[in-house]
Amino acid sequence: MGGSLQIQPAHLGKASIQVKAESNRDALKLLVEADKNAGIIALTGVDLGAQIGLLYHIRTNGAVITLKSEVPKESPRIPTITDIIPGALFHEREAADLFGVVFEGHPNPARIVLPEDWSENLYPLRKDAKIDNATVKCESSKSKPEPVPPQSDGSLVNIIIGPQHPALLEPEKFSVKVNGEIVKQVEPRIGYVHRGVEKAAEQRTYLQDVYLVERICGICNSCHATCFVEAVEKILGTQVPPRAKYIRTIILELNRLHSHLLLLGHAGLEIGYETLFQYMWRDREPIMDVTELLTGNRVISSAIAVGGVRRDIRESDVPKIKAVLADLKKKMALYRQLYTNERTLKMRTQNVGTLSKEDAVKLCVVGPVARGSGVNIDVRKEEPYEAYGEIPFKLITYNTGDSWARFMVRIDEIDESISIIDYALDHLPAGPFRVRAPRVVAAGEAVNRVEAPRGELFYYVKSNGTAYPERVKVRTPTYANLPAFLKTAEGGNIADVPANFVSLDPCFSCTDR
């Protein structure tokens, strides 16, 4: 590659490498050859004026390396990397939608976020984009849409699931091509509730953005706030008090508990086991009560602040929290027995939606989906943040790679989360729970990731020396895991689609952000 590589000073141990656009593929090949488990985390576009910056955030050897390339805004073209890292499939399509970059050789360059009839040459995340000029064709309110019949292609029938469907709580669309009862191909379409959070973040202060990013997802809101706040603290050089780190860890694990319980209950609903759904959600309620006890809020906790947390833990509350956790730990024995031994549940989940370890690595999946396929990745272990480096816990993996394994990972992680919270409460440091941080952030940039309930959550924050960020990029776990569904559904029975899909724990609120 000659002199095209220029390694910049790493921010908190994370390397940034400047690469010419024509050498981008060669640099990625070197990373993949050096680490067979290397994969893409996110692809961030940045408007640099006359250029579009493309930041390829690569996970390798348990850390993050960012390859930076630039393409001219007038003709932003760069070769695809999907043949090197298949997990880049959706990342490139999103950058094409929002920045107008053409990825030459991409196998499916169709829109993924913007509507098909979105205005041409209007790319929302460019600085000069005038969104008020966007035009999207709307059907007349008086005309009634004709029902769309199943589309047949020879022996294949195209079954449309969504965007409005009884099994989908959020409006997304999946075109499932089947031959008889066997799924041959799945094409997803997201973006129906896209809220433009990344664009909105540029127009709000860092303080306002803490509340904004929390609302990307009501379930893992604390994870979004923490990931954003930690990135800002890296740029500021803010040292968070030890007590605040422990309190944040407790809040994050409560987030994981209620998310896993919600998903395991929802899984029962999708496979026709409504009693399991009712019991799981019943036992999730005390966790929500504990969250309210600690933060003052039941769902959107608003507990995380730049420099620490907004409220301290009262000593009188510690016994109450531990009692709730002890009760949940006892009840989990029943659920583990059900998922392990209940015949009907096993028939609906074992050998369903199997994702091999090799495919999990190629597709760059994260969280319980990856760990259910035997991939040992967990940000809490790879790059310990908050108090995770001081608290002992197990990294849970299963090797079968099926829906059952993904559910079992979450069941075991519930026990680990309970142990983490217990340890944090027993070893809670004394001292302040927050330090003051300036509202104006000096120019700089940082990447940050946390282990959300669904897996690795990634943020890139670029500051320009004002109270408003220059760029905020969010890559959610579901966005990374969706390609796995396209792989695991193929060859399976159409009746197994709900169990397979719910085992990924998809969140389209996060994905559409």
C-alpha positions as CSV (number, residue, x, y, z in Angstrom):
1,M,0.0,0.0,0.0
2,G,3.1,2.2,-0.1
3,G,2.7,5.4,1.9
4,S,-1.1,5.3,2.0
5,L,-1.3,4.2,5.7
6,Q,-0.8,6.8,8.4
7,I,-1.4,5.8,12.0
8,Q,-2.7,8.6,14.1
9,P,-2.4,8.7,17.9
10,A,-4.8,6.3,19.5
11,H,-7.6,7.8,21.7
12,L,-7.6,5.8,24.9
13,G,-5.8,2.9,23.2
14,K,-8.0,2.9,20.0
15,A,-6.0,3.3,16.8
16,S,-7.1,5.6,14.0
17,I,-5.5,4.9,10.6
18,Q,-5.8,7.2,7.6
19,V,-6.1,5.2,4.4
20,K,-6.5,6.4,0.8
21,A,-9.8,5.3,-0.7
22,E,-8.2,3.1,-3.3
23,S,-6.2,1.3,-0.6
24,N,-9.1,0.8,1.8
25,R,-9.7,-2.8,0.7
26,D,-6.1,-3.7,1.1
27,A,-5.9,-2.3,4.6
28,L,-9.0,-4.3,5.6
29,K,-7.6,-7.5,4.1
30,L,-4.5,-7.0,6.3
31,L,-6.7,-6.7,9.4
32,V,-8.7,-9.8,8.5
33,E,-5.6,-11.8,7.8
34,A,-4.1,-10.8,11.1
35,D,-7.2,-11.7,13.0
36,K,-9.7,-14.3,11.5
37,N,-12.4,-13.1,13.9
38,A,-12.1,-9.4,12.8
39,G,-15.4,-7.8,11.8
40,I,-17.0,-4.5,11.1
41,I,-18.7,-2.7,14.0
42,A,-20.0,0.3,12.1
43,L,-19.4,2.6,9.1
44,T,-19.6,6.2,10.0
45,G,-20.1,8.9,7.4
46,V,-18.9,12.5,8.1
47,D,-19.5,15.6,6.0
48,L,-16.1,17.3,5.8
49,G,-17.1,20.0,3.4
50,A,-15.7,19.1,-0.1
51,Q,-15.1,15.5,1.1
52,I,-17.2,12.8,2.7
53,G,-15.3,11.0,5.4
54,L,-15.9,7.3,5.7
55,L,-14.8,5.7,9.0
56,Y,-14.7,1.9,9.1
57,H,-14.7,0.9,12.7
58,I,-13.2,-2.6,12.9
59,R,-13.3,-5.0,15.9
60,T,-10.0,-6.9,16.0
61,N,-8.2,-8.6,18.9
62,G,-10.8,-7.3,21.4
63,A,-10.2,-3.6,20.5
64,V,-11.4,-1.1,17.9
65,I,-9.4,0.1,14.9
66,T,-10.8,2.9,12.8
67,L,-9.8,3.1,9.1
68,K,-10.5,6.6,7.7
69,S,-10.9,7.3,4.0
70,E,-12.2,10.3,2.1
71,V,-14.1,10.5,-1.1
72,P,-15.1,13.7,-3.0
73,K,-18.6,14.9,-2.3
74,E,-19.2,15.6,-6.0
75,S,-18.6,12.0,-6.9
76,P,-18.4,9.9,-3.7
77,R,-17.4,6.4,-4.9
78,I,-15.5,3.6,-3.2
79,P,-15.3,-0.2,-3.7
80,T,-17.5,-2.4,-1.5
81,I,-16.0,-4.5,1.2
82,T,-18.9,-6.9,1.5
83,D,-16.8,-9.7,-0.2
84,I,-14.1,-9.3,2.5
85,I,-16.5,-8.7,5.5
86,P,-20.1,-9.8,4.6
87,G,-21.3,-8.1,7.8
88,A,-20.8,-4.8,6.0
89,L,-23.9,-5.4,3.8
90,F,-26.3,-3.1,5.7
91,H,-23.7,-0.6,6.8
92,E,-22.9,0.3,3.2
93,R,-26.5,0.6,2.2
94,E,-27.2,3.0,5.0
95,A,-24.2,5.2,4.1
96,A,-25.5,5.2,0.5
97,D,-28.9,6.4,1.7
98,L,-27.8,9.1,4.1
99,F,-24.6,10.4,2.5
100,G,-25.0,9.5,-1.2
101,V,-21.9,7.3,-1.3
102,V,-21.8,4.7,-4.1
103,F,-20.2,1.4,-3.0
104,E,-19.0,-0.1,-6.3
105,G,-19.7,-3.8,-6.6
106,H,-22.3,-3.9,-3.7
107,P,-24.5,-7.0,-4.2
108,N,-27.7,-5.2,-3.3
109,P,-27.5,-1.4,-3.4
110,A,-31.3,-0.9,-2.8
111,R,-32.5,1.6,-0.2
112,I,-32.7,0.4,3.3
113,V,-33.5,3.5,5.4
114,L,-35.1,6.1,3.1
115,P,-38.3,5.5,1.2
116,E,-38.0,4.4,-2.4
117,D,-39.6,7.6,-3.6
118,W,-37.4,9.9,-1.5
119,S,-36.1,13.0,-3.4
120,E,-33.1,12.3,-5.6
121,N,-29.7,13.8,-4.6
122,L,-31.0,14.7,-1.1
123,Y,-28.9,13.0,1.5
124,P,-30.1,13.8,5.1
125,L,-26.8,13.6,7.0
126,R,-25.0,16.0,4.7
127,K,-24.6,19.4,6.3
128,D,-26.1,21.2,3.3
129,A,-29.1,19.0,3.1
130,K,-32.4,20.9,3.2
131,I,-34.8,18.4,4.6
132,D,-37.7,20.7,4.2
133,N,-37.3,20.3,0.4
134,A,-37.8,16.5,0.6
135,T,-40.7,15.2,-1.4
136,V,-42.3,11.8,-0.7
137,K,-45.4,10.7,-2.7
138,C,-48.4,10.1,-0.6
139,E,-51.5,8.1,-1.5
140,S,-54.8,10.1,-1.5
141,S,-56.6,9.7,1.9
142,K,-59.8,9.0,-0.1
143,S,-58.4,6.1,-2.1
144,K,-58.4,2.7,-0.6
145,P,-55.2,0.7,-1.3
146,E,-55.7,-2.6,-3.1
147,P,-54.8,-5.7,-1.1
148,V,-51.4,-7.1,-2.2
149,P,-51.7,-10.7,-3.2
150,P,-48.8,-13.2,-2.6
151,Q,-46.4,-12.8,-5.6
152,S,-45.5,-16.1,-7.3
153,D,-42.2,-16.6,-9.0
154,G,-42.4,-20.0,-10.6
155,S,-42.4,-22.4,-7.7
156,L,-41.6,-19.6,-5.2
157,V,-44.3,-17.7,-3.4
158,N,-43.4,-14.3,-1.8
159,I,-45.1,-13.9,1.6
160,I,-45.1,-10.3,2.9
161,I,-44.8,-9.9,6.6
162,G,-45.4,-6.3,7.7
163,P,-45.1,-3.4,7.9
164,Q,-48.4,-3.9,9.8
165,H,-48.8,-7.4,11.1
166,P,-50.2,-9.0,14.3
167,A,-46.8,-10.7,15.1
168,L,-44.8,-7.5,14.7
169,L,-45.1,-5.0,17.5
170,E,-43.1,-2.4,15.4
171,P,-43.6,-1.6,11.7
172,E,-41.0,-3.4,9.7
173,K,-41.4,-5.5,6.5
174,F,-40.0,-8.8,5.5
175,S,-40.4,-10.4,2.1
176,V,-40.2,-14.1,2.7
177,K,-39.9,-16.3,-0.5
178,V,-41.0,-19.9,0.2
179,N,-41.1,-23.1,-1.8
180,G,-44.0,-25.0,-0.2
181,E,-43.2,-24.7,3.5
182,I,-39.5,-24.0,3.1
183,V,-38.0,-20.5,3.3
184,K,-35.7,-19.8,0.4
185,Q,-34.9,-16.1,0.8
186,V,-35.7,-13.2,3.1
187,E,-35.4,-9.5,2.3
188,P,-35.9,-7.0,5.1
189,R,-37.1,-3.4,4.8
190,I,-36.5,-1.1,7.8
191,G,-36.9,2.6,8.3
192,Y,-40.6,2.9,8.7
193,V,-40.3,4.7,12.0
194,H,-36.9,6.3,11.3
195,R,-36.7,9.4,13.6
196,G,-33.4,11.0,12.4
197,V,-31.9,10.9,15.9
198,E,-28.4,11.3,14.6
199,K,-29.3,14.5,12.7
200,A,-31.3,15.8,15.6
201,A,-28.3,15.3,17.9
202,E,-26.3,17.8,15.9
203,Q,-28.9,20.5,16.6
204,R,-29.0,19.9,20.4
205,T,-26.5,20.5,23.2
206,Y,-24.6,17.6,24.8
207,L,-26.9,17.9,27.8
208,Q,-30.0,17.6,25.7
209,D,-28.5,14.8,23.7
210,V,-28.2,12.6,26.8
211,Y,-32.0,12.7,27.0
212,L,-32.4,12.3,23.3
213,V,-30.3,9.2,22.9
214,E,-32.1,7.6,25.8
215,R,-35.2,7.7,23.8
216,I,-33.7,5.7,21.0
217,C,-34.9,2.6,22.9
218,G,-37.2,2.5,25.9
219,I,-35.8,-0.9,26.9
220,C,-32.1,-0.3,26.9
221,N,-32.2,3.5,27.4
222,S,-29.5,3.5,30.1
223,C,-27.1,1.7,27.8
224,H,-27.6,4.4,25.1
225,A,-27.1,7.2,27.7
226,T,-24.0,5.5,29.1
227,C,-22.4,4.9,25.7
228,F,-22.9,8.5,24.6
229,V,-21.8,10.0,27.9
230,E,-18.7,7.8,28.1
231,A,-17.7,9.0,24.6
232,V,-18.1,12.6,25.6
233,E,-16.1,12.0,28.8
234,K,-13.3,10.6,26.7
235,I,-13.1,13.8,24.7
236,L,-13.3,15.9,27.9
237,G,-10.8,13.8,29.8
238,T,-13.3,13.6,32.7
239,Q,-12.5,11.2,35.5
240,V,-15.7,9.7,36.8
241,P,-15.8,8.9,40.6
242,P,-15.5,5.2,41.5
243,R,-18.9,5.3,43.3
244,A,-20.6,6.6,40.1
245,K,-19.0,3.8,38.1
246,Y,-20.5,1.2,40.5
247,I,-23.9,2.8,40.4
248,R,-23.9,3.0,36.6
249,T,-23.0,-0.7,36.6
250,I,-25.9,-1.6,38.8
251,I,-28.3,0.4,36.6
252,L,-26.9,-1.2,33.4
253,E,-27.4,-4.7,34.8
254,L,-30.9,-3.9,35.9
255,N,-31.5,-2.8,32.3
256,R,-30.2,-6.2,31.2
257,L,-32.4,-8.1,33.7
258,H,-35.6,-6.5,32.6
259,S,-34.7,-6.8,28.9
260,H,-33.8,-10.5,29.1
261,L,-37.0,-11.2,31.1
262,L,-39.1,-9.3,28.6
263,L,-37.6,-11.2,25.7
264,L,-37.9,-14.7,27.3
265,G,-41.5,-14.0,28.0
266,H,-42.2,-12.7,24.5
267,A,-40.6,-15.8,23.2
268,G,-43.2,-17.8,25.0
269,L,-45.9,-15.7,23.3
270,E,-44.4,-16.2,19.8
271,I,-44.3,-20.0,20.2
272,G,-47.8,-20.3,21.7
273,Y,-46.7,-20.7,25.3
274,E,-48.7,-17.9,26.8
275,T,-48.4,-19.1,30.4
276,L,-44.6,-18.6,30.2
277,F,-45.1,-15.1,28.8
278,Q,-47.4,-14.2,31.7
279,Y,-45.1,-15.6,34.4
280,M,-41.9,-14.0,32.9
281,W,-43.5,-10.6,32.7
282,R,-44.9,-11.0,36.2
283,D,-41.4,-11.6,37.6
284,R,-40.0,-8.7,35.5
285,E,-42.2,-6.2,37.4
286,P,-40.1,-6.1,40.7
287,I,-37.0,-5.3,38.6
288,M,-38.9,-2.3,37.1
289,D,-39.8,-1.3,40.7
290,V,-36.1,-1.4,41.7
291,T,-35.2,0.8,38.8
292,E,-37.8,3.3,39.9
293,L,-36.5,3.1,43.4
294,L,-33.0,3.9,42.3
295,T,-33.6,6.4,39.6
296,G,-37.0,7.9,40.2
297,N,-38.2,6.6,36.9
298,R,-39.7,3.3,35.8
299,V,-38.8,3.1,32.2
300,I,-36.7,6.0,30.8
301,S,-34.4,6.2,33.9
302,S,-32.6,9.5,33.0
303,A,-30.0,8.4,35.7
304,I,-26.8,8.8,33.6
305,A,-25.0,12.2,33.4
306,V,-21.7,13.5,32.1
307,G,-19.4,13.1,35.1
308,G,-21.4,10.4,36.9
309,V,-25.0,9.8,37.9
310,R,-27.9,12.0,38.9
311,R,-28.8,10.2,42.2
312,D,-26.9,8.4,44.8
313,I,-28.0,5.0,46.3
314,R,-29.4,5.2,49.8
315,E,-28.1,2.7,52.2
316,S,-31.7,1.9,53.3
317,D,-32.5,0.8,49.8
318,V,-29.7,-1.8,49.6
319,P,-31.6,-4.6,51.5
320,K,-34.7,-4.0,49.4
321,I,-32.8,-4.4,46.2
322,K,-31.0,-7.6,47.4
323,A,-34.3,-9.1,48.5
324,V,-35.8,-8.6,45.1
325,L,-32.7,-10.1,43.4
326,A,-32.7,-13.1,45.7
327,D,-36.4,-13.8,45.0
328,L,-35.7,-13.6,41.2
329,K,-32.8,-15.9,41.5
330,K,-35.0,-18.6,43.1
331,K,-37.6,-18.3,40.4
332,M,-35.1,-18.6,37.6
333,A,-34.5,-22.2,38.5
334,L,-38.1,-23.0,37.3
335,Y,-37.5,-21.2,34.0
336,R,-34.2,-22.9,33.4
337,Q,-35.9,-26.2,34.0
338,L,-38.6,-25.3,31.5
339,Y,-36.2,-24.3,28.7
340,T,-34.0,-27.3,29.4
341,N,-36.6,-30.1,29.8
342,E,-40.1,-28.9,28.6
343,R,-40.7,-31.0,25.5
344,T,-42.8,-28.7,23.5
345,L,-40.6,-25.7,24.1
346,K,-37.5,-27.7,23.1
347,M,-39.2,-28.9,19.9
348,R,-40.0,-25.3,18.9
349,T,-36.5,-24.0,19.5
350,Q,-33.8,-26.7,19.3
351,N,-32.2,-27.0,15.8
352,V,-34.3,-24.0,14.7
353,G,-32.6,-21.0,13.1
354,T,-29.1,-22.5,13.5
355,L,-26.2,-20.0,13.0
356,S,-22.7,-21.6,12.8
357,K,-19.8,-20.0,14.6
358,E,-18.2,-19.4,11.2
359,D,-21.2,-17.6,9.9
360,A,-21.6,-15.6,13.1
361,V,-18.1,-14.3,12.7
362,K,-18.6,-13.5,9.0
363,L,-21.8,-11.6,9.6
364,C,-20.3,-9.7,12.6
365,V,-23.2,-10.5,14.9
366,V,-23.1,-9.4,18.5
367,G,-24.4,-10.2,22.0
368,P,-26.4,-13.3,22.9
369,V,-26.8,-14.1,19.2
370,A,-23.0,-14.4,18.8
371,R,-22.5,-16.1,22.2
372,G,-25.2,-18.6,21.3
373,S,-23.0,-19.7,18.4
374,G,-19.9,-20.1,20.6
375,V,-18.3,-16.7,19.8
376,N,-16.6,-15.3,22.9
377,I,-17.3,-11.6,22.6
378,D,-18.6,-9.3,25.3
379,V,-17.5,-5.7,25.6
380,R,-17.6,-6.0,29.4
381,K,-14.8,-8.6,29.2
382,E,-12.9,-7.2,26.1
383,E,-12.8,-3.6,27.1
384,P,-14.1,-3.3,30.7
385,Y,-15.8,-0.1,31.4
386,E,-17.4,1.4,34.5
387,A,-16.9,-1.2,37.3
388,Y,-16.8,-4.3,35.2
389,G,-13.1,-4.7,35.4
390,E,-13.4,-5.1,39.2
391,I,-16.4,-7.4,39.4
392,P,-16.1,-11.1,38.7
393,F,-18.6,-12.7,36.3
394,K,-18.7,-15.4,33.7
395,L,-18.9,-14.9,29.9
396,I,-21.8,-17.2,28.9
397,T,-21.6,-19.1,25.6
398,Y,-23.4,-22.1,24.0
399,N,-22.1,-23.9,20.9
400,T,-25.3,-25.2,19.2
401,G,-26.1,-21.9,17.6
402,D,-29.8,-22.5,17.5
403,S,-32.8,-20.5,18.9
404,W,-32.7,-22.6,22.1
405,A,-29.0,-21.7,22.7
406,R,-29.7,-18.0,22.3
407,F,-32.5,-18.2,24.9
408,M,-30.3,-20.2,27.3
409,V,-27.5,-17.6,27.0
410,R,-30.0,-15.0,28.3
411,I,-31.3,-17.3,31.1
412,D,-27.7,-17.8,32.4
413,E,-26.9,-14.1,32.0
414,I,-29.7,-13.3,34.3
415,D,-28.0,-15.2,37.1
416,E,-24.7,-13.4,36.2
417,S,-26.4,-10.0,36.3
418,I,-27.9,-10.7,39.7
419,S,-24.4,-11.7,41.0
420,I,-22.9,-8.5,39.4
421,I,-25.4,-6.3,41.2
422,D,-25.0,-8.1,44.5
423,Y,-21.2,-7.7,44.3
424,A,-21.5,-4.0,43.3
425,L,-23.8,-3.3,46.3
426,D,-21.5,-5.1,48.7
427,H,-18.4,-3.3,47.4
428,L,-19.9,0.2,46.7
429,P,-17.1,2.7,47.2
430,A,-17.6,5.8,49.3
431,G,-17.2,9.3,47.9
432,P,-19.0,11.5,45.4
433,F,-21.4,10.2,42.8
434,R,-20.8,12.9,40.3
435,V,-18.3,15.6,39.2
436,R,-19.0,18.7,37.3
437,A,-18.3,18.7,33.5
438,P,-18.2,21.6,31.1
439,R,-21.0,22.1,28.7
440,V,-18.7,23.2,25.9
441,V,-16.6,20.3,24.6
442,A,-13.2,20.9,23.1
443,A,-12.7,19.7,19.5
444,G,-12.0,16.0,19.3
445,E,-13.6,12.7,18.6
446,A,-14.0,9.4,20.3
447,V,-15.5,6.0,19.8
448,N,-17.2,4.0,22.5
449,R,-19.1,0.8,23.0
450,V,-20.9,-0.9,25.8
451,E,-22.5,-4.4,26.1
452,A,-26.3,-3.6,25.9
453,P,-28.7,-6.5,26.6
454,R,-28.9,-7.3,22.8
455,G,-25.2,-7.0,22.4
456,E,-22.5,-4.5,21.5
457,L,-23.8,-0.9,21.2
458,F,-21.5,1.6,19.4
459,Y,-21.3,5.4,19.4
460,Y,-19.0,7.7,17.6
461,V,-18.9,11.4,18.7
462,K,-17.1,14.2,17.0
463,S,-17.0,17.6,18.7
464,N,-16.1,21.0,17.1
465,G,-15.4,23.1,20.2
466,T,-18.9,24.2,20.9
467,A,-21.8,23.0,23.1
468,Y,-23.2,21.1,20.1
469,P,-21.7,17.9,18.6
470,E,-20.5,17.9,15.0
471,R,-21.5,14.3,14.5
472,V,-23.1,11.5,16.5
473,K,-23.2,8.0,15.0
474,V,-25.2,5.2,16.6
475,R,-24.9,1.5,15.6
476,T,-27.4,-0.6,17.6
477,P,-27.1,-4.3,18.2
478,T,-30.2,-5.3,16.2
479,Y,-28.7,-3.5,13.2
480,A,-25.7,-5.8,13.5
481,N,-27.8,-8.9,14.1
482,L,-30.4,-8.6,11.3
483,P,-28.2,-10.3,8.6
484,A,-28.2,-13.4,10.8
485,F,-31.9,-13.8,10.3
486,L,-31.5,-13.7,6.6
487,K,-29.0,-16.5,6.9
488,T,-30.8,-18.7,9.5
489,A,-34.3,-18.5,8.0
490,E,-33.1,-19.9,4.7
491,G,-33.8,-23.6,4.5
492,G,-36.1,-23.6,7.5
493,N,-39.8,-24.1,7.8
494,I,-42.0,-21.1,7.5
495,A,-43.7,-22.1,10.8
496,D,-40.3,-21.7,12.6
497,V,-39.8,-18.1,11.5
498,P,-41.4,-16.6,14.7
499,A,-39.3,-18.6,17.1
500,N,-36.2,-18.0,15.1
501,F,-36.8,-14.3,14.7
502,V,-37.7,-13.6,18.4
503,S,-34.5,-15.4,19.5
504,L,-32.6,-12.5,18.0
505,D,-34.4,-10.2,20.3
506,P,-34.9,-7.6,17.5
507,C,-35.7,-4.0,18.4
508,F,-36.7,-1.8,15.5
509,S,-37.0,1.3,17.6
510,C,-33.2,1.0,18.1
511,T,-32.6,0.0,14.5
512,D,-34.6,2.9,13.0
513,R,-33.3,5.4,15.6
